[in-house]
Amino acid sequence: MRNKILTIIAVGITLGFLLGMAVVALLRAVVDGTDTGLEIAFTLLVGFMGAMLISYVVRTTKDA
């Protein structure tokens, strides 16, 4: 159980860092007036990974 919690925390921190980078890159592209397609795709991918982590946590903690 302890390993599962530590893994969830580590993945959550990593996803938070990636989401922060994605938002900063997206905002910088908007401010610069350049194409934002790659930044939007990266932000959506990180958001999807975050949603999968949340669904995993909900599914595994429902039994406990």
N, C-alpha and C positions, 0 to 999 in steps of 0.2 A: 504494500500500500504506500509506503514512504517513497519508493522509487517512482511510482505513478505520479504522486504529487509533485516531486522534484522535476520530473519530466514535463509535466503540464506547466509548471512555473517557468522552466527554461524555454520552452517553446513559446509561451506567452510573451516573455521578454523579447525574444528574437522577433516575433511578429510585430510587437510594438515598435521596435527599432526600425523594421522594414516599412511599416506603415508611416512612421514619421518621415523617413527618407522619401517615400512615395509622395506624400503631401507636399513636402518642400520642393521636390523636383517638379511637381505639377504646378505649384504656385509660381515657381521661377519661370517655367515655360510660358505661363499665361502673362506674366509681367513682361517678359522679353518679346512676346508677340510671335513666338515660333509655333510650329506644329506640336500639338499635345497628344498625339495618338499613342506614342510609346508610353508616356507617363500615365495616361488613363488606363492603358492595358495593365501596366505594372500595379497601379493602385487597385484595380479590380481583382487582379490575381491575389494580392496580399489580403484584400478583404474577403475573398472566397476562402483562403486558407484560415483566416481568423474565424469565419463562420463554421468551418469544419472542426476547428479546435473547440469552439463553444458547444457544438452538437455532440462531440465526443465526451466532453466533460458532463453534459447533461445526461447522456445515456449511461455513463459509468457511475455517476453519483446517485442516480435514481434507485439503484439496487441497494445502496448502503443505508 
